[in-house]
Structures are given as structure tokens and as C-alpha cells.
Amino acid sequence: MKWKRNALAAITLVILAPISCSDAPKPNEPIHIVSWGGQFQADLMQTWVEPAAKEAGVPIRTEIWAGDYGALSLRIKSGLNAWDLVHVEAHYVMDPRRSELFHVLDIDLNSTSVDRSFLDNPQTATVLKENMVIPVLQYAYVAFARGEETQQAPNKFTWSDFWNIKQYPGRRGLRNTPIGNIEAALLSMGRNPDSELYNLRDPAAVDDITNQALERLNEIAGEVLWWSSGDTLESAMTTREVVYGAAWSGRAFRVHEKLCGDKTPTDCDLLRVYPDTALISTDWWIVPKNSIRKSEVEKLAAKLYGTNGASYARLFFERQGYSSPIKISQPIDSTGERTLQYFFDLGRGDLGGQTISESFWGLHHEKIQKKWELWRNQASG
């Protein structure tokens, strides 16, 4: 039997040796950073991440992903993940399994340039205390009107008005996701997600109200362009392929820059956003638990959110118009700066709207996403 034990030990060593070797970081191996692509990612890397990486003395390599969270979780749990810093949406950081998925960072955000009001916000403070995430940006998912429709729509355009195709005819645009759209559908019926969705504990009750929201979406689905990428949205807004829609606040800012020149958001007749419809959320960085370059990522994070990092970040947020989790001094002494401040405030919810519940979507996203995909397939079929 001894030869069998020796043979088994030899086989085990052969199998495990490559795994053990792969766990050790290789010299000058770059940090693998993943975000959402397009001009957004180009600006994020060029203005903020690359200067911080140079200051930290760590090489980086960037990749693009489309937000397949199930696949990412599976790769992390299976030990097959090769990514080190991943840009994710709010629902993922509130996944109940997050302690199995994310690395706990050796960073004290209280000593960084992250805005104090952001750290103290009850919506974001809970997850920040666990030290497994770092904020990238805040944004609003907000209704807009294009062209002459800005004259037809009232200044207090609501989600109920958005559903009123007879009074406000024209192609709509909505993101192909349940997050934000379930809330918009409920609000269009005069129902507040805070009291009629987020506080539900019974899965059957969640399922029932989700079905009601999808039935409401059915009423306008035939008039909707379902966009998946920010570039598609921005193009559709610019060309008036959609005349009413919901946009990320940063994308609305970029279209405003193209169309409105030196006019402020409240003065431009070519594009109008409606702050009272804003649904506020946050994007985050996470470090997968089995990343082999954790210490290098932490060096990078210290520079991203350090004194110089705030200067790098400013250029990114000035280009993209999203709201910064870093305190950025912004003088308001020109039309362009007033416009930028408007979109900063819009993305934080300072102009109106309400916050999407990250904890609700962390618990229910997987099930509702499957229901959404089935509904979309049936609607398109």
C-alpha cells in the first residue's frame, strides 16, 4: 500500500504545483482593471487611474466587461478569476454573499479624500464600514426630453407623464435592466418604492409587485428603445432617435455639451432633464477575493484617493459630468461651471428624486433579473 500512497502523493503534487505557482504574483505583472468601455472608460483611465498608477509605481492593464455578475461570482468562487479591480454597480456590493466574493481592503477611507458627507450617508456608510468596496461615482437615472418636446413637456415632468404617450407622443428610451425601471413604473402609478417595494420581506409580495411593474411597462414597451450601453444611449439622445427617455446623468451632461453650447440646463431648449424623476445610485470598485495582486491594488487605491488623486479625479468628473465621491472644489463663476455643478448636484440627488435601495437589489436582483429577461424575450417575440 505504501507505493500507492507515494504514487497518490506524487500525483497530488503534480496537480497542485501549477496552482501554487500561479498564486504567486509575477514581477511587474500588471493589475487587471475592468470597467464599462467606450469613452467613459477611456476618460476614467487616462485622467484618473493611469496617473495614480504611475504615482504608485504599479503597472496596469485594462479590460472591458458587460456586467455579467453571475459569471464573475462563479469565476471568483471557482478560483478562475484573473481580474484585480472591477467596476461594479450598487446591487452587487450588497450581495449577501459579498464576504465570499470580495477582498477586505487594508485602507482607512476616513483618511482619504473621499467626501465626508459620502462616508456619513446611511445608504453608503453600511457597506463602506465593511472595507470591501471603494466608491467610483454617483449618478442619477433621470427622465429627459429632446428637441421640441422640451417645449411640450411641463417643467415638472413626472414618470406618470412619461407613460402618457397620448399626450406626449414619441419614441422612448430606457435601459435594458429592471433596476430603476421597476421603480419608474411604480412611480408612474403614484406608488412610492420606499413604502411599496423596498420594505417588503415576503418573496411572494416582491414577486407580485414586480409583476405589476412589468405589466405597467408593457403599456409602453412597443415605443421603447432598450439601450444597454452608454454610447448607444448618447447617440440616440443626440440624433433624437428617442425624444423622451431615461439617461444616466453623466450621459445627459455629455449630450448637453454637444447640443446646448453656453446655455445652462434650465435654459436649453434642445435637451431638458427632470430632477424630480431622478433615481440615485452609486458605482463601486471591488477587489475579487482571489486576486493575487491585492497589495498592488491597495497601493493604487491609496493614490486614487490621496491628495493628488483628487486632482486627477477632478479632470475625469469634469469630462463625464457624474457626481464625485471625492470632495472637489468647484468655483461657480461661468456658464460651463454652473452647468457642471448642476449635473454634479443632479447625480447626488440634491435637486430632487430619491435613492435606489442598494440593499433591496442586493437581495433580489438575481431573481428579478431572470424575470426581466423572460419578460423581455416574450415582449420581443
Buried (B, 14 or more C-beta within 10 A) or exposed (E): EEEEEEEEEEEEEEEEEEEEEEEEBEEEBBBBBBBBBBEBBEBBBBBBBBBBBEBBEBEBEBEEBEEEBEEBBEBBBEEEBBBBBBBBBBBBBBBEEBEEBBBEBEBEBEEBBBBEEBBEBEBBEEBBEEBBBBBBBBBBBBBBBBBEBBEBBEEEBBBEBBBBBEEBEBBBBBBBBBBBBBBBBBBBEEBEBEEBBBEBEEEEEBBEBBEBBBEBBEEBBEBBBBBEBBBBBBBBBBEBBBBBBBBBBBBBBBBBBEBBEEBBBEEBEBBBBBBBBBBBBBBBBBBBBBBBBBEBBBBBBBBBBBEEBBBBBBBBBBBBBBBBBBBBEBEEEEBEEBBBBBBBBBBBBBBBBBBBBBBBBBBBBBEBBEBBEEBBEEBEE
